[in-house]
């Protein structure tokens, strides 16, 4: 019997091609994790001191974190180089739940540690505590005060409605603002509990206030007071 090996091989190739064309091909997800320590360094401990040294630092120490603020605009945490291969205080965690040694915002208030130390987020520049969300101790975060432009060291200086009064058929809403036309405010109204603050009663900047913080109590009136309303105020830098 004569066997045509060439014909059989061609048939096998065609069959295999048909199987590939008619089936599905799945590729397993592959993740490669590696830790590389380049250069040189040492750690020694004895008595009352610990010494850590490094030479030939490879790569930069850089990091981005998941979030919505400019500080945390990325989704990848990259710890490059010798200095982040171990932590001196691994149990000392920041507001984000990671070691404070690699967290650019220890207290999680929206301001970087560098901005808090230098005070660059405020005018005038005012340093705040990078390990305390509310330096003034009033429960308002330093990041929120930076947005509102209020003094982070003054527990009475923060964006809030100070009074709502009725007179001559009108409702007067007063709030603590940052003057000098440096912030835009909106006074919003809702028709009842649980209703959205969809009515804009006021939207503008505010004048007045004394340097350096330009604190001023601003008052506007709402003439439509036939029904009970709830008010809120927000700010845009």
ZADO-432123 format. One record per residue (C-alpha): x negated, z, y negated; residue in three letters. Coordinates in nm, 2 decimals. Each point is the difference from the previous one (the first is absolute). Example, Ala and Ser with C-alpha at 12.3 -4.5 7.8 and 13.67 -1.06 7.14 Angstrom:
KOLGU       x       z       y  code
KOLGU   -1.23    0.78    0.45   ALA
KOLGU   -0.14   -0.07   -0.34   SER
***
This chain:
KOLGU       x       z       y  code
KOLGU    0.00    0.00    0.00   UNK
KOLGU   -0.13   -0.09   -0.34   UNK
KOLGU    0.05    0.26   -0.27   UNK
KOLGU   -0.01   -0.11   -0.36   UNK
KOLGU   -0.15    0.31   -0.17   UNK
KOLGU    0.02   -0.16   -0.34   UNK
KOLGU    0.37   -0.05    0.02   UNK
KOLGU    0.06    0.36    0.12   UNK
KOLGU   -0.21    0.14   -0.29   UNK
KOLGU    0.19   -0.21   -0.26   UNK
KOLGU    0.33    0.12    0.15   UNK
KOLGU   -0.12    0.37   -0.02   UNK
KOLGU   -0.11   -0.05   -0.36   UNK
KOLGU    0.34   -0.16   -0.10   UNK
KOLGU    0.19    0.29    0.18   UNK
KOLGU   -0.21    0.26   -0.18   UNK
KOLGU    0.06   -0.18   -0.33   UNK
KOLGU    0.38   -0.01    0.06   UNK
KOLGU   -0.01    0.38    0.08   UNK
KOLGU   -0.17    0.07   -0.32   UNK
KOLGU    0.23   -0.22   -0.20   UNK
KOLGU    0.31    0.15    0.15   UNK
KOLGU   -0.10    0.37    0.01   UNK
KOLGU   -0.11    0.25   -0.25   UNK
KOLGU   -0.35    0.14   -0.06   UNK
KOLGU   -0.04    0.36   -0.12   UNK
KOLGU   -0.31    0.14   -0.15   UNK
KOLGU   -0.07    0.37    0.01   UNK
KOLGU   -0.07    0.17   -0.33   UNK
KOLGU   -0.36    0.11   -0.02   UNK
KOLGU   -0.13    0.27   -0.23   UNK
KOLGU   -0.37    0.07   -0.03   UNK
KOLGU   -0.10    0.34   -0.14   UNK
KOLGU   -0.36    0.07   -0.06   UNK
KOLGU   -0.21    0.26   -0.17   UNK
KOLGU   -0.34   -0.10   -0.12   UNK
KOLGU   -0.26    0.23   -0.16   UNK
KOLGU   -0.28   -0.19   -0.16   UNK
KOLGU   -0.30    0.13   -0.20   UNK
KOLGU   -0.10    0.36    0.06   UNK
KOLGU    0.11    0.35   -0.07   UNK
KOLGU   -0.01    0.35    0.13   UNK
KOLGU    0.18    0.33   -0.01   UNK
KOLGU   -0.16    0.34    0.03   UNK
KOLGU    0.16    0.34    0.00   UNK
KOLGU   -0.15    0.34    0.01   UNK
KOLGU    0.04    0.33   -0.18   UNK
KOLGU    0.21   -0.02   -0.31   UNK
KOLGU   -0.02   -0.37   -0.07   UNK
KOLGU    0.09   -0.34    0.15   UNK
KOLGU   -0.19   -0.32   -0.11   UNK
KOLGU    0.12   -0.35    0.05   UNK
KOLGU   -0.21   -0.30   -0.10   UNK
KOLGU    0.03   -0.37    0.02   UNK
KOLGU   -0.22   -0.30   -0.07   UNK
KOLGU    0.06   -0.37    0.01   UNK
KOLGU    0.37    0.03   -0.07   UNK
KOLGU    0.16   -0.30    0.16   UNK
KOLGU    0.30   -0.15   -0.16   UNK
KOLGU    0.22    0.15   -0.28   UNK
KOLGU    0.22    0.30    0.02   UNK
KOLGU    0.34   -0.16   -0.09   UNK
KOLGU    0.36    0.07    0.08   UNK
KOLGU    0.35   -0.13   -0.05   UNK
KOLGU    0.31    0.20    0.11   UNK
KOLGU    0.35   -0.10    0.07   UNK
KOLGU    0.24    0.06   -0.29   UNK
KOLGU    0.17   -0.15   -0.30   UNK
KOLGU   -0.22    0.13   -0.28   UNK
KOLGU   -0.29   -0.20   -0.14   UNK
KOLGU   -0.23    0.27    0.15   UNK
KOLGU    0.15   -0.05    0.35   UNK
KOLGU    0.06   -0.37   -0.01   UNK
KOLGU   -0.14   -0.09    0.34   UNK
KOLGU    0.09    0.06    0.36   UNK
KOLGU   -0.35    0.04    0.16   UNK
KOLGU   -0.22    0.31   -0.01   UNK
KOLGU   -0.37   -0.11    0.01   UNK
KOLGU   -0.27    0.26    0.03   UNK
KOLGU   -0.33   -0.18   -0.01   UNK
KOLGU   -0.34    0.13    0.03   UNK
KOLGU   -0.17    0.32    0.11   UNK
KOLGU    0.16    0.24   -0.25   UNK
KOLGU    0.34   -0.03    0.16   UNK
KOLGU   -0.11    0.02    0.37   UNK
KOLGU    0.08    0.37    0.00   UNK
KOLGU    0.16    0.26   -0.23   UNK
KOLGU   -0.13    0.33   -0.12   UNK
KOLGU    0.36    0.15   -0.02   UNK
KOLGU    0.21   -0.21    0.24   UNK
KOLGU    0.28    0.26   -0.01   UNK
KOLGU    0.03    0.00   -0.38   UNK
KOLGU    0.27   -0.26   -0.04   UNK
KOLGU    0.13   -0.17   -0.31   UNK
KOLGU    0.36   -0.06   -0.10   UNK
KOLGU   -0.01   -0.31    0.21   UNK
KOLGU   -0.10    0.19    0.31   UNK
KOLGU   -0.36   -0.14    0.02   UNK
KOLGU   -0.33    0.18   -0.08   UNK
KOLGU   -0.04    0.06   -0.37   UNK
KOLGU   -0.35   -0.14    0.02   UNK
KOLGU    0.13   -0.36    0.04   UNK
KOLGU    0.33    0.03   -0.18   UNK
KOLGU   -0.01   -0.15   -0.36   UNK
KOLGU    0.31    0.21   -0.09   UNK
KOLGU   -0.04    0.34    0.15   UNK
KOLGU    0.33    0.15   -0.12   UNK
KOLGU    0.21   -0.31    0.05   UNK
KOLGU    0.14    0.00   -0.36   UNK
KOLGU   -0.07   -0.37   -0.07   UNK
KOLGU   -0.31    0.05   -0.20   UNK
KOLGU   -0.34   -0.06    0.14   UNK
KOLGU   -0.24    0.30    0.02   UNK
KOLGU   -0.23   -0.19   -0.24   UNK
KOLGU    0.29   -0.04   -0.25   UNK
KOLGU    0.08    0.36    0.02   UNK
KOLGU   -0.35    0.12   -0.05   UNK
KOLGU   -0.05   -0.23   -0.30   UNK
KOLGU    0.35    0.04   -0.14   UNK
KOLGU    0.02   -0.38   -0.05   UNK
KOLGU    0.37   -0.03    0.08   UNK
KOLGU    0.10    0.20   -0.30   UNK
KOLGU   -0.03   -0.05   -0.38   UNK
KOLGU   -0.19    0.19   -0.12   UNK
KOLGU   -0.21    0.01    0.32   UNK
KOLGU    0.09    0.32    0.18   UNK
KOLGU   -0.16    0.11    0.33   UNK
KOLGU    0.23    0.13    0.27   UNK
KOLGU   -0.06    0.18    0.33   UNK
KOLGU   -0.06   -0.27    0.28   UNK
KOLGU    0.11    0.26    0.26   UNK
KOLGU    0.32    0.10   -0.16   UNK
KOLGU    0.30   -0.23   -0.03   UNK
KOLGU    0.13    0.19   -0.30   UNK
KOLGU   -0.28    0.13   -0.22   UNK
KOLGU    0.24    0.17   -0.23   UNK
KOLGU    0.18    0.17    0.28   UNK
KOLGU    0.34   -0.12   -0.11   UNK
KOLGU    0.08   -0.21    0.31   UNK
KOLGU   -0.05   -0.33   -0.18   UNK
KOLGU   -0.28   -0.20    0.15   UNK
KOLGU   -0.30   -0.10   -0.22   UNK
KOLGU    0.08   -0.37    0.09   UNK
KOLGU    0.36    0.04   -0.13   UNK
KOLGU   -0.13    0.15   -0.32   UNK
KOLGU   -0.25   -0.29   -0.04   UNK
KOLGU    0.29   -0.24    0.01   UNK
KOLGU    0.21    0.20   -0.24   UNK
KOLGU   -0.30    0.05   -0.23   UNK
KOLGU    0.04    0.38   -0.02   UNK
KOLGU   -0.26    0.28    0.00   UNK
KOLGU   -0.10    0.07    0.36   UNK
KOLGU   -0.12    0.35   -0.10   UNK
KOLGU    0.33    0.10   -0.17   UNK
KOLGU    0.26    0.14    0.24   UNK
KOLGU    0.27   -0.07   -0.26   UNK
KOLGU   -0.09   -0.36   -0.07   UNK
KOLGU    0.17   -0.24    0.24   UNK
KOLGU    0.27   -0.26   -0.01   UNK
KOLGU    0.34    0.17    0.01   UNK
KOLGU    0.34    0.02   -0.16   UNK
KOLGU    0.00    0.31   -0.21   UNK
KOLGU    0.37    0.01   -0.11   UNK
KOLGU    0.33   -0.18    0.03   UNK
KOLGU    0.26    0.09   -0.27   UNK
KOLGU    0.34   -0.12   -0.12   UNK
KOLGU    0.10   -0.03   -0.36   UNK
KOLGU    0.25   -0.21   -0.20   UNK
KOLGU    0.10   -0.19    0.31   UNK
KOLGU   -0.35   -0.10    0.10   UNK
KOLGU   -0.25    0.12    0.26   UNK
KOLGU   -0.35    0.06   -0.12   UNK
KOLGU   -0.29   -0.02    0.24   UNK
KOLGU   -0.34    0.15   -0.09   UNK
KOLGU   -0.32   -0.04    0.20   UNK
KOLGU   -0.37    0.08   -0.03   UNK
KOLGU   -0.18   -0.32   -0.08   UNK
KOLGU   -0.34   -0.14   -0.08   UNK
KOLGU    0.02   -0.14   -0.35   UNK
KOLGU   -0.21   -0.25   -0.20   UNK
KOLGU    0.18   -0.29    0.17   UNK
KOLGU   -0.23    0.03    0.30   UNK
KOLGU    0.26    0.02    0.27   UNK
KOLGU    0.34   -0.18    0.07   UNK
KOLGU    0.28    0.23    0.10   UNK
KOLGU    0.34   -0.06    0.15   UNK
KOLGU    0.29    0.25   -0.01   UNK
KOLGU    0.23   -0.09    0.30   UNK
KOLGU    0.35    0.12    0.08   UNK
KOLGU    0.20    0.03    0.32   UNK
KOLGU    0.38    0.04    0.02   UNK
KOLGU   -0.01    0.27    0.26   UNK
KOLGU   -0.18    0.19    0.27   UNK
KOLGU   -0.17   -0.24    0.24   UNK
KOLGU    0.06   -0.30   -0.23   UNK
KOLGU   -0.29   -0.21   -0.10   UNK
KOLGU   -0.15    0.04   -0.35   UNK
KOLGU    0.10   -0.36   -0.09   UNK
KOLGU    0.10    0.05   -0.36   UNK
KOLGU   -0.29   -0.04   -0.25   UNK
KOLGU    0.08    0.21   -0.31   UNK
KOLGU   -0.34   -0.04   -0.16   UNK
KOLGU   -0.31   -0.21    0.06   UNK
KOLGU   -0.28    0.00   -0.26   UNK
KOLGU   -0.32    0.17   -0.11   UNK
KOLGU    0.00    0.33   -0.19   UNK
KOLGU   -0.17    0.07   -0.33   UNK
KOLGU   -0.14    0.33   -0.14   UNK
KOLGU   -0.20    0.28    0.14   UNK
KOLGU   -0.33    0.16   -0.10   UNK
KOLGU   -0.34   -0.09    0.13   UNK
KOLGU   -0.15    0.00    0.26   UNK
KOLGU    0.30    0.01    0.23   UNK
KOLGU    0.28   -0.12   -0.23   UNK
KOLGU    0.26    0.22    0.17   UNK
KOLGU    0.34   -0.04   -0.16   UNK
KOLGU    0.36    0.09    0.10   UNK
KOLGU    0.20   -0.32   -0.03   UNK
KOLGU    0.38    0.00   -0.03   UNK
KOLGU    0.25   -0.28    0.05   UNK
KOLGU    0.38   -0.01    0.02   UNK
KOLGU    0.25   -0.14    0.25   UNK
KOLGU    0.33   -0.07   -0.16   UNK
KOLGU    0.19   -0.08    0.32   UNK
KOLGU    0.07    0.36    0.12   UNK
KOLGU    0.36   -0.03    0.12   UNK
KOLGU   -0.12    0.08    0.35   UNK
KOLGU   -0.27    0.23    0.14   UNK
KOLGU   -0.34   -0.17    0.02   UNK
KOLGU   -0.33    0.09    0.15   UNK
KOLGU   -0.32   -0.09   -0.18   UNK
KOLGU   -0.36   -0.07    0.10   UNK
KOLGU   -0.31   -0.12   -0.19   UNK
KOLGU   -0.29   -0.21    0.12   UNK
KOLGU   -0.32   -0.14   -0.16   UNK
KOLGU   -0.22   -0.31    0.02   UNK
KOLGU   -0.36    0.02   -0.13   UNK
***
